[in-house]
Amino acid sequence: MLSLLRMRLHHTIGVWKTSEAAIAVKQAASDRNESVTESLIAHTVPIKRVGKATTLLYASAIAHQLAAPPDQAATIAAQLVDTLKQDLANHPALSEQGIAVHATAAGFIHFEVGDRAIAAWLDLLLTNALPQPSLPTAPVSKIERQLMLKTPALFEVQHAHARCCSLLRLAHDEAFIHLELAASPKNWWFVNPSPLLWLTSSHQLYFQHFVDRALLTQLFDAYDQLSAPFQRQTQASVLRSAQTVAHAFQAFHRAHPLWERVQEDSAMTLARLGLLMITQRVLHLLLRDGLKTDPMVEL
């Protein structure tokens, strides 16, 4: 999600700086904002997820970088949002997904990711192969790596990955779902049902419980980390990210035993199985590409 928002915001800045509003701002100030826009590249646009652990709200302070003097930040943020809304309107695939954008009085730009946008993101991860990131990590010594391999945190991540795999196999063996079971779990696919429904008839996500939302936000954060090729990671930071996802999954699994509501609400159970597979895929990438260790399928 961060990559998408950064790309659209970077494009918006390029359009904005040629507008009459931007020219007026620059004429009334120094050349600072011109130098910032000239040197700005997409992956350096400041943006991060903010708010509660269950909220998909992203904020950017780019207007503060462009403002000279600083009291122009709110004006520039409002102008960027106007330009961004026009850009989104020209891209129905983005505007229809339910990403709301607005400027705050303090000069920040907020992106609120709605249920339709989350559903589109989940569908993308479930029906397409995940990217194979070259996650840049700082070098570690043999001793540091051996210590990492023995840490309880890594076992928690491996246990969560293996648990996801076993639950998906169980659902497949019980004929509740039909999976294409390749040799590697990263290549498992839903054959039936396909496509999977994430939204209710009222266009709300099936995932409204606190633990559901917590798992979603941690998956977003971890995937954003995987999709940040210019952000240098350490072995410890990747492990923390993977452990956070593992903890969120364990809470999700405790709150929703797999077969508890199969007969009562099969659509919700199917959606949770889809989220289970996405969790398995993200953990697989964090283990294999981030920590350079083979993900366990069973323990």
Buried (B, 14 or more C-beta within 10 A) or exposed (E): BBBBBBEBBBBBBEBBBEBEBBEEBBEEBEEBBBEBBEEBEBBEBBBEBEEEEBEBBBBBBBBBBBBBEEEBBBBBBBBBBBBBBEBBEEEEEBEEBBBEBBBBEEBBBBBBBBBBBBBBBBBEBBEEEBEEBEBEBEEBEEEEBEEBEEEEBBBBBBBBBBBBBEBBBEBBEEEBBBBEBEEEBBEBBBEEBEEBBBBBEEEBBBBEBEBBBBBBBBBBBBBBBBBBEEEEBEBBBBBEBBBBBBBBBBBBBEBBEBEEEBEEEEBBBBBBBBBBBBBBBBBBBBBBBBBBBEBBBEE
